[in-house]
Amino acid sequence: MLELGPLDLSPLNVAALVVFAICWLGYQPILGLLGRRGGAVINTDLMVVRAAWMHNMARRENRFMDGQLLAQSLSSASFFASSNLLLIAATAGVLFGGQATYHNVSSLAAIQTSSRLLFEAQLGLVLLTLARGLLDFIWGIRQLNYVLAAIGATPERADDAAHHAFGDVAGRLLNPALHSFNSGVRGYYFALAAAAWLFGPISFLIATLGVTALLIWRQRRSPAARAIADLRKLLERPPG
């Protein structure tokens, strides 16, 4: 029987793992809170932009462009989902590679793991973050297909009230679809942070805080965030 060794979770390892869990699972609620308090937040501002897109779509007679834009989103989501699946397969291959794989990896000077059980926990965390991202991509793809169906069902000729109602429903489908896509992409960032645990708890902690800070900066302070905030203001400006 193979000896796995103890799961040596030092206080520093536990602290880094707790910080990772808070950042990974709490990122979206914290971002939503920041959005409600005002200021530029890409995800919040884009909800308004997408809703405006769907309302404009409902009033257009030719919706070929809207279908093409959504097809591009579907293609991107499918690409990321396929890449994610390959990464999951590669990580699982190392995780279930047995004692020989553990010895080969742990012999590297940069890898800090005290037992095979800890090594498996480190890889397991990477696998978990990737798996969650894959589920987000799959759900996003399904919802984007629902949006395409909603666009196809929107009548070309109707009164303004009907067009507004159809656009509102399509927007309520599109926003969570692309939210799921964004969550899947975010999973890559946190998978990289989780992989840093292989280099020790300090590297793990720094990578987690660095990834979270980078994501929040891109959401609130990046040039893209400021441009999208200005676009939202233009869309919400009263006519006249």
C-alpha positions in Angstrom: 0.0 0.0 0.0 1.4 3.4 -1.0 2.2 5.8 1.9 0.6 9.2 1.3 2.1 10.9 4.3 0.5 13.4 6.6 -1.4 16.4 5.3 1.0 19.0 6.7 -1.1 22.2 6.8 1.0 24.7 8.7 -0.7 27.8 10.1 0.7 29.7 7.1 -0.8 27.1 4.7 -4.1 27.4 6.4 -4.1 31.2 6.3 -3.2 31.3 2.6 -6.0 28.7 1.9 -8.6 30.8 3.8 -7.6 34.0 2.0 -7.9 32.1 -1.3 -11.4 30.8 -0.4 -12.5 34.3 0.6 -11.2 35.9 -2.6 -12.4 33.2 -4.9 -15.9 32.7 -3.5 -16.4 36.3 -2.3 -15.1 38.2 -5.3 -18.4 38.4 -7.2 -20.4 39.5 -4.1 -17.8 42.1 -3.2 -17.8 43.4 -6.8 -21.6 43.6 -6.8 -21.4 45.6 -3.5 -18.8 48.0 -5.1 -21.1 48.4 -8.1 -24.1 49.3 -5.9 -22.0 52.0 -4.1 -21.2 53.8 -7.3 -18.2 54.2 -9.4 -17.1 52.4 -12.6 -17.5 48.6 -12.4 -17.4 46.9 -15.8 -19.8 44.1 -15.0 -22.4 46.5 -13.6 -22.1 49.0 -16.4 -22.3 46.4 -19.1 -25.6 45.2 -17.8 -27.0 48.6 -18.9 -25.2 48.4 -22.2 -26.4 44.9 -23.0 -30.0 45.8 -22.0 -29.8 48.8 -24.4 -28.4 46.5 -27.1 -31.4 44.1 -26.8 -33.9 46.9 -26.8 -32.3 48.3 -30.0 -32.3 44.7 -31.4 -36.0 44.4 -30.9 -36.7 47.6 -32.9 -34.5 46.5 -35.8 -36.1 44.8 -38.8 -32.8 43.2 -39.9 -31.2 41.4 -36.9 -28.4 39.7 -38.8 -25.8 41.8 -37.1 -27.1 40.8 -33.6 -27.0 37.1 -34.5 -23.5 37.5 -35.8 -22.3 39.2 -32.6 -23.9 36.5 -30.4 -22.4 33.8 -32.6 -19.0 35.4 -31.9 -19.7 35.2 -28.2 -20.7 31.6 -28.5 -17.5 30.8 -30.4 -15.4 32.5 -27.8 -17.2 30.6 -25.0 -16.8 27.3 -26.8 -13.0 27.9 -27.3 -12.5 28.7 -23.6 -14.5 25.7 -22.5 -12.5 23.4 -24.8 -9.2 24.9 -23.4 -10.5 24.5 -19.9 -11.3 20.9 -20.5 -7.8 20.2 -21.8 -6.3 21.9 -18.7 -8.5 19.8 -16.4 -7.4 16.6 -18.2 -3.7 17.6 -17.9 -4.1 18.4 -14.2 -6.1 15.2 -13.5 -3.4 13.2 -15.3 -0.7 14.6 -12.9 -3.0 14.2 -9.9 -3.7 10.5 -10.6 -0.2 9.8 -11.9 0.7 7.8 -8.8 3.8 7.8 -6.6 6.2 8.1 -9.6 4.7 11.4 -10.7 4.8 12.7 -7.1 8.5 11.9 -6.8 9.4 13.4 -10.1 7.6 16.7 -9.4 8.6 17.0 -5.7 12.3 16.6 -6.8 12.1 20.0 -8.4 13.8 22.6 -6.2 11.0 25.2 -6.8 8.2 22.9 -5.6 7.4 23.0 -1.9 5.3 20.1 -0.8 5.9 18.0 2.3 3.9 14.9 1.4 2.0 13.3 -1.4 -1.3 14.1 0.4 -0.4 17.8 0.4 0.7 17.6 -3.2 -2.7 16.0 -4.1 -4.5 18.7 -2.2 -2.6 21.4 -4.1 -3.4 19.9 -7.4 -7.0 19.2 -6.3 -7.5 22.9 -5.6 -6.3 23.8 -9.1 -8.7 21.1 -10.5 -11.6 22.5 -8.5 -11.1 26.0 -9.7 -10.9 24.8 -13.3 -14.0 22.6 -13.0 -16.0 25.4 -11.6 -14.9 27.6 -14.6 -15.9 24.8 -17.0 -19.4 24.6 -15.5 -19.7 28.4 -15.9 -18.7 28.2 -19.5 -21.2 25.4 -20.2 -24.0 27.3 -18.6 -23.0 30.4 -20.4 -23.1 28.6 -23.8 -26.6 27.2 -23.0 -27.9 30.6 -22.0 -26.5 32.2 -25.2 -28.5 29.7 -27.2 -31.5 30.8 -25.3 -30.8 34.4 -26.3 -30.6 33.4 -29.9 -34.0 31.8 -29.6 -35.4 34.9 -28.0 -34.0 37.0 -30.9 -35.6 34.7 -33.4 -38.9 34.9 -31.6 -39.0 38.7 -31.5 -41.5 39.9 -34.1 -40.3 42.3 -36.7 -43.5 44.3 -36.8 -45.1 45.3 -33.5 -45.8 48.3 -31.5 -43.3 50.0 -29.2 -44.6 48.4 -26.1 -44.2 44.9 -27.6 -40.7 45.7 -28.8 -39.8 47.0 -25.4 -41.1 43.9 -23.7 -39.2 41.5 -26.0 -36.0 43.6 -25.7 -36.4 43.5 -21.9 -36.7 39.7 -21.8 -33.8 39.2 -24.2 -31.6 41.5 -22.1 -32.6 39.5 -18.9 -31.3 36.4 -20.8 -28.2 38.0 -22.2 -26.8 39.5 -19.0 -26.6 36.2 -17.0 -25.3 34.4 -20.0 -22.3 36.7 -20.4 -22.0 36.9 -16.6 -21.4 33.1 -16.6 -18.9 33.5 -19.4 -17.0 36.1 -17.4 -17.0 33.9 -14.3 -15.5 31.1 -16.4 -12.7 33.4 -17.6 -12.1 34.5 -14.0 -11.6 30.9 -13.1 -8.3 30.9 -15.1 -7.0 33.7 -12.9 -7.8 31.9 -9.7 -6.5 28.6 -11.1 -3.1 30.3 -11.6 -3.3 31.6 -8.0 -4.1 28.0 -6.8 -1.2 26.6 -8.8 1.1 29.0 -6.9 0.5 26.9 -3.8 2.9 24.4 -5.3 5.7 26.9 -4.7 4.8 27.4 -1.0 2.2 29.2 1.1 3.8 32.6 0.7 3.7 32.4 -3.1 0.1 31.2 -2.8 -0.9 34.1 -0.7 0.9 36.7 -2.9 -0.6 35.2 -6.0 -4.1 35.2 -4.6 -3.9 38.8 -3.4 -2.2 39.8 -6.7 -4.9 38.2 -8.9 -7.7 39.7 -6.9 -6.2 43.2 -7.0 -5.6 42.9 -10.7 -9.2 41.8 -11.4 -10.6 44.6 -9.2 -8.3 47.2 -10.9 -9.5 46.1 -14.3 -13.1 46.3 -13.2 -12.8 49.7 -11.7 -9.8 51.7 -12.8 -8.7 50.4 -16.2 -9.2 52.5 -19.3 -11.8 50.0 -20.5 -13.7 50.5 -17.2 -13.7 54.2 -17.6 -14.8 54.0 -21.3 -17.7 51.6 -20.5 -18.8 53.9 -17.6 -18.9 56.8 -20.1 -20.9 54.7 -22.5 -23.4 53.9 -19.8 -23.8 57.6 -19.0 -24.5 58.2 -22.7 -27.1 55.5 -22.8 -28.8 56.8 -19.6 -28.7 60.4 -20.7 -32.3 61.8 -21.1 -33.2 62.5 -24.7 -33.2 66.0 -25.9 
